[in-house]
């Protein structure tokens, strides 16, 4: 079949083939333990053994409250990372003015990187105060290193791992940073970049330090406190098993 000539028929046939393979082959040689698979394909066996797959309740949202200081700090930081921070560290080719003609795909890739790093910071802030503080510390270190190299006349552009960087963005921002600092990069003379690159890098570094200073006044994590309260007060959680983290309590 030619997918380009008749994509609808191609997809329909592929789905039918997959279903037949699952029913006639995989069902007999693979152990499938998803709830739906067990209920669908082992219903008779469940009934014979008088077994029942437990019903799962709908997830329950848990709300936490920021105090006045936390709320103001949170809003100020969101404004800084979404409106003021330029993410120049991740988009240096936008400032390039050397003889080599930049690849349009590379330019777009770096623009995407800047947007993704913004998303990472916002998500990390919403996820965990403790993790956000650590992320800011790492960002400061990386920006200082980049500026140090720039002042010594070097700008490093990582092209080889662009795809891998995007794959890691939602998983591990530290791994992203490690790849960004990998030595398998192309080195450009700093003089080939617009002077605004250094200005924006310094501006971003100052903003990161401002964020760190703002955050230094926050001594508690309301999300963590709400979580601990639920674990200690809900009878069903006190009596049954729960998933625990081996990390410190502040890492939630």
Secondary structure as the mmCIF struct_conf table of DSSP 4:
data_model
#
loop_
_struct_conf.conf_type_id
_struct_conf.id
_struct_conf.beg_label_comp_id
_struct_conf.beg_label_asym_id
_struct_conf.beg_label_seq_id
_struct_conf.end_label_comp_id
_struct_conf.end_label_asym_id
_struct_conf.end_label_seq_id
TURN_TY1_P TURN_TY1_P1 UNK A 3 UNK A 5
HELX_RH_AL_P HELX_RH_AL_P1 UNK A 7 UNK A 21
HELX_RH_PI_P HELX_RH_PI_P1 UNK A 22 UNK A 26
HELX_RH_AL_P HELX_RH_AL_P2 UNK A 27 UNK A 29
HELX_RH_AL_P HELX_RH_AL_P3 UNK A 35 UNK A 41
BEND BEND1 UNK A 42 UNK A 42
HELX_RH_AL_P HELX_RH_AL_P4 UNK A 43 UNK A 48
TURN_TY1_P TURN_TY1_P2 UNK A 49 UNK A 50
HELX_LH_PP_P HELX_LH_PP_P1 UNK A 53 UNK A 59
HELX_RH_AL_P HELX_RH_AL_P5 UNK A 68 UNK A 79
HELX_RH_PI_P HELX_RH_PI_P2 UNK A 80 UNK A 84
HELX_RH_3T_P HELX_RH_3T_P1 UNK A 88 UNK A 90
HELX_RH_3T_P HELX_RH_3T_P2 UNK A 92 UNK A 95
STRN STRN1 UNK A 96 UNK A 96
BEND BEND2 UNK A 98 UNK A 100
HELX_LH_PP_P HELX_LH_PP_P2 UNK A 101 UNK A 103
HELX_RH_AL_P HELX_RH_AL_P6 UNK A 104 UNK A 127
HELX_RH_AL_P HELX_RH_AL_P7 UNK A 129 UNK A 151
TURN_TY1_P TURN_TY1_P3 UNK A 152 UNK A 153
STRN STRN2 UNK A 154 UNK A 157
TURN_TY1_P TURN_TY1_P4 UNK A 160 UNK A 161
HELX_RH_AL_P HELX_RH_AL_P8 UNK A 162 UNK A 168
TURN_TY1_P TURN_TY1_P5 UNK A 169 UNK A 171
HELX_RH_AL_P HELX_RH_AL_P9 UNK A 173 UNK A 180
TURN_TY1_P TURN_TY1_P6 UNK A 181 UNK A 181
BEND BEND3 UNK A 183 UNK A 183
BEND BEND4 UNK A 185 UNK A 185
STRN STRN3 UNK A 186 UNK A 189
HELX_RH_3T_P HELX_RH_3T_P3 UNK A 190 UNK A 192
STRN STRN4 UNK A 193 UNK A 193
HELX_RH_AL_P HELX_RH_AL_P10 UNK A 195 UNK A 215
TURN_TY1_P TURN_TY1_P7 UNK A 216 UNK A 217
HELX_RH_AL_P HELX_RH_AL_P11 UNK A 222 UNK A 233
HELX_RH_AL_P HELX_RH_AL_P12 UNK A 235 UNK A 239
BEND BEND5 UNK A 240 UNK A 240
BEND BEND6 UNK A 246 UNK A 247
HELX_RH_3T_P HELX_RH_3T_P4 UNK A 249 UNK A 251
#
